[in-house]
Amino acid sequence: MPIRLKKLIGTILLVALVIIYALIASAIAVTRLAEYGATVHFLFFLFSGLLWVLPAMGIIKWLIIEPPPKR
């Protein structure tokens, strides 16, 4: 796969991940945490704000893997 195409796909995946993850985390916060206090909201958003990094790291690792040399 050409490196330019790989970077384009990776960029689109990262942007989609952030948008979809933010929508899901916000929907969970609105539906499940409405009756809880500020401390629970803070902890939820702290945890969910750090959790998206794990799939993003996988995408970034895929982006930086060097293609095997052609023979």
C-alpha positions as CSV (number, residue, x, y, z in Angstrom):
1,M,0.0,0.0,0.0
2,P,1.4,3.4,-0.9
3,I,2.4,5.5,2.1
4,R,0.2,8.4,1.0
5,L,-2.9,6.2,0.8
6,K,-2.0,4.7,4.2
7,K,-1.7,8.1,5.8
8,L,-5.0,9.3,4.3
9,I,-6.8,6.2,5.6
10,G,-5.2,6.6,9.0
11,T,-6.2,10.3,9.2
12,I,-9.7,9.5,8.3
13,L,-9.8,6.7,10.9
14,L,-8.5,8.9,13.6
15,V,-11.0,11.7,12.9
16,A,-13.8,9.2,12.8
17,L,-12.7,7.6,16.0
18,V,-12.6,10.9,17.9
19,I,-16.0,12.0,16.6
20,I,-17.8,8.7,17.2
21,Y,-16.1,8.2,20.6
22,A,-17.1,11.7,21.7
23,L,-20.7,11.1,20.7
24,I,-20.9,7.8,22.4
25,A,-19.3,9.0,25.6
26,S,-21.6,12.1,25.7
27,A,-24.6,9.9,25.1
28,I,-23.7,7.6,27.9
29,A,-23.0,10.5,30.2
30,V,-26.4,12.1,29.5
31,T,-28.4,8.9,29.8
32,R,-26.7,7.1,32.6
33,L,-25.2,9.8,34.7
34,A,-28.0,12.3,34.9
35,E,-28.8,11.7,38.5
36,Y,-25.3,11.5,39.8
37,G,-23.2,14.3,41.2
38,A,-20.3,16.3,39.8
39,T,-17.7,14.0,41.2
40,V,-19.0,11.0,39.2
41,H,-19.3,13.2,36.1
42,F,-15.7,14.3,36.6
43,L,-14.4,10.7,37.0
44,F,-16.4,9.5,34.0
45,F,-15.1,12.2,31.7
46,L,-11.6,11.8,33.0
47,F,-11.7,8.0,32.4
48,S,-13.4,8.2,29.1
49,G,-11.2,11.1,28.0
50,L,-8.2,8.9,28.4
51,L,-9.7,5.7,27.1
52,W,-9.9,6.8,23.5
53,V,-6.1,7.0,23.4
54,L,-5.8,3.1,23.3
55,P,-7.5,2.6,19.9
56,A,-5.8,5.8,18.6
57,M,-2.4,4.3,19.5
58,G,-3.2,1.2,17.5
59,I,-4.0,3.3,14.4
60,I,-0.9,5.3,14.8
61,K,1.3,2.2,15.3
62,W,-0.3,0.9,12.0
63,L,0.6,4.2,10.3
64,I,4.3,4.1,11.3
65,I,5.0,0.5,10.4
66,E,7.4,0.4,7.5
67,P,6.3,-1.5,4.5
68,P,8.5,-4.5,3.6
69,P,11.2,-3.7,1.1
70,K,10.3,-4.7,-2.5
71,R,12.5,-7.3,-4.2
